């Protein structure tokens, strides 16, 4: 019967054989299994270029996972798309903010730049252009607008580390405005307000039956010469057919008061003016605002009409598309009172409102191409369009050239070595 010492020596030999076998297995893995397969490289968008270069130079990177702590630049995004088409799996993840910015030219002679911003939730934006900061504002989920007299280069909207940019179109010259109305304070001051705002105004003012003060070469009425017709009353009825053709080809019309009830225009206007309501009676020290003006409430709104201004129990301004053009119906009566009785700011407010009203229906002219790239106006949409939706699961990241043995094999080698050595030392053998 074997003694306890013989059993211990047998166990030691078994441990030696196991240790040799495991070392031989490790050596075989190192010499015969070849290089490990493709690995996943994880990087941040703020430090993306080195990972892109590494994935381009070697085929060891089979997948590239990007943590979006910022939006990649357009060149980096195009690089990612190229790697994806070359066979590298590209994934991205991160809670990126939903943001977008658009820039357009206000259709007025001054051609200010109007910036429209949106956000998935209320967020603080910082707006800038190539010349410096423009403004900062809190953008609610419903969006916000901001106007600037002009901008230099791309408009950038920044939210923390995330950036959205767009290029405003070049300003285009506006064509003339034709004012049609009887000899009155309204015709005079509407024409003056538009001229002061930079519009080139032509007018026809009837002064007596069969007699009119008319701008030379007023006709033909077409979009090659005019942007908008302003009809202040029903004296424009004899030009009704010409106005209809003008709107159908892309021109704009502002119809005020009785002009909204002309037979030729009934199918075009968004609503018709009703019975006149008197304005607020002013005291000696009072000044008038737009809400104090006499009003002919707009009635019978068409289904596609868009209400722009309301007064208690009444619609004051509405607009709709008609053919290729736009028609604005105005219920305010005798707006000249606002200019004359509006205090220090009355003339400027009256001028600004009338210029804006005409600009709302002025046609959009051909946009001049910009020499600057268009930027990423909606970076999240562009990102998803280029790389697909975000990845939900996080993949383990392995660096190129990393070689590992199975953890269980390493534990067994160490355990066998320690057990065999300890057994020999305890029985006094070397």
Secondary structure as the mmCIF struct_conf table of DSSP 4:
data_model
#
loop_
_struct_conf.conf_type_id
_struct_conf.id
_struct_conf.beg_label_comp_id
_struct_conf.beg_label_asym_id
_struct_conf.beg_label_seq_id
_struct_conf.end_label_comp_id
_struct_conf.end_label_asym_id
_struct_conf.end_label_seq_id
HELX_RH_AL_P HELX_RH_AL_P1 UNK A 4 UNK A 32
BEND BEND1 UNK A 33 UNK A 33
BEND BEND2 UNK A 35 UNK A 35
STRN STRN1 UNK A 39 UNK A 44
HELX_RH_3T_P HELX_RH_3T_P1 UNK A 45 UNK A 47
HELX_RH_AL_P HELX_RH_AL_P2 UNK A 48 UNK A 57
BEND BEND3 UNK A 59 UNK A 60
STRN STRN2 UNK A 61 UNK A 67
BEND BEND4 UNK A 69 UNK A 70
HELX_LH_PP_P HELX_LH_PP_P1 UNK A 71 UNK A 73
HELX_RH_AL_P HELX_RH_AL_P3 UNK A 74 UNK A 85
TURN_TY1_P TURN_TY1_P1 UNK A 86 UNK A 87
STRN STRN3 UNK A 89 UNK A 93
BEND BEND5 UNK A 94 UNK A 94
STRN STRN4 UNK A 99 UNK A 105
BEND BEND6 UNK A 107 UNK A 108
TURN_TY1_P TURN_TY1_P2 UNK A 109 UNK A 110
HELX_LH_PP_P HELX_LH_PP_P2 UNK A 112 UNK A 112
STRN STRN5 UNK A 113 UNK A 119
BEND BEND7 UNK A 120 UNK A 121
STRN STRN6 UNK A 123 UNK A 129
TURN_TY1_P TURN_TY1_P3 UNK A 130 UNK A 131
STRN STRN7 UNK A 132 UNK A 139
TURN_TY1_P TURN_TY1_P4 UNK A 141 UNK A 142
STRN STRN8 UNK A 144 UNK A 148
BEND BEND8 UNK A 149 UNK A 149
BEND BEND9 UNK A 153 UNK A 153
STRN STRN9 UNK A 155 UNK A 159
TURN_TY1_P TURN_TY1_P5 UNK A 160 UNK A 161
STRN STRN10 UNK A 162 UNK A 166
HELX_LH_PP_P HELX_LH_PP_P3 UNK A 168 UNK A 171
STRN STRN11 UNK A 176 UNK A 180
BEND BEND10 UNK A 183 UNK A 184
HELX_RH_AL_P HELX_RH_AL_P4 UNK A 185 UNK A 196
TURN_TY1_P TURN_TY1_P6 UNK A 197 UNK A 198
STRN STRN12 UNK A 201 UNK A 208
TURN_TY1_P TURN_TY1_P7 UNK A 209 UNK A 210
STRN STRN13 UNK A 211 UNK A 214
TURN_TY1_P TURN_TY1_P8 UNK A 216 UNK A 217
BEND BEND11 UNK A 222 UNK A 222
TURN_TY1_P TURN_TY1_P9 UNK A 223 UNK A 225
STRN STRN14 UNK A 226 UNK A 231
BEND BEND12 UNK A 233 UNK A 233
HELX_RH_3T_P HELX_RH_3T_P2 UNK A 234 UNK A 239
HELX_RH_AL_P HELX_RH_AL_P5 UNK A 240 UNK A 248
TURN_TY1_P TURN_TY1_P10 UNK A 249 UNK A 250
STRN STRN15 UNK A 252 UNK A 256
HELX_RH_3T_P HELX_RH_3T_P3 UNK A 257 UNK A 261
HELX_RH_3T_P HELX_RH_3T_P4 UNK A 263 UNK A 265
TURN_TY1_P TURN_TY1_P11 UNK A 266 UNK A 268
BEND BEND13 UNK A 269 UNK A 270
STRN STRN16 UNK A 272 UNK A 277
HELX_LH_PP_P HELX_LH_PP_P4 UNK A 280 UNK A 282
TURN_TY1_P TURN_TY1_P12 UNK A 284 UNK A 285
HELX_RH_3T_P HELX_RH_3T_P5 UNK A 290 UNK A 292
BEND BEND14 UNK A 293 UNK A 293
STRN STRN17 UNK A 294 UNK A 299
BEND BEND15 UNK A 300 UNK A 300
TURN_TY1_P TURN_TY1_P13 UNK A 303 UNK A 304
STRN STRN18 UNK A 306 UNK A 311
TURN_TY1_P TURN_TY1_P14 UNK A 312 UNK A 313
STRN STRN19 UNK A 314 UNK A 322
TURN_TY1_P TURN_TY1_P15 UNK A 323 UNK A 324
STRN STRN20 UNK A 325 UNK A 330
STRN STRN21 UNK A 332 UNK A 333
TURN_TY1_P TURN_TY1_P16 UNK A 335 UNK A 335
HELX_RH_AL_P HELX_RH_AL_P6 UNK A 336 UNK A 341
BEND BEND16 UNK A 342 UNK A 342
TURN_TY1_P TURN_TY1_P17 UNK A 344 UNK A 345
HELX_RH_AL_P HELX_RH_AL_P7 UNK A 346 UNK A 361
BEND BEND17 UNK A 362 UNK A 362
HELX_LH_PP_P HELX_LH_PP_P5 UNK A 363 UNK A 370
BEND BEND18 UNK A 371 UNK A 372
TURN_TY1_P TURN_TY1_P18 UNK A 377 UNK A 378
HELX_RH_AL_P HELX_RH_AL_P8 UNK A 379 UNK A 387
BEND BEND19 UNK A 389 UNK A 389
HELX_LH_PP_P HELX_LH_PP_P6 UNK A 390 UNK A 391
BEND BEND20 UNK A 393 UNK A 393
HELX_LH_PP_P HELX_LH_PP_P7 UNK A 394 UNK A 397
TURN_TY1_P TURN_TY1_P19 UNK A 400 UNK A 401
HELX_RH_AL_P HELX_RH_AL_P9 UNK A 407 UNK A 426
TURN_TY1_P TURN_TY1_P20 UNK A 427 UNK A 428
#
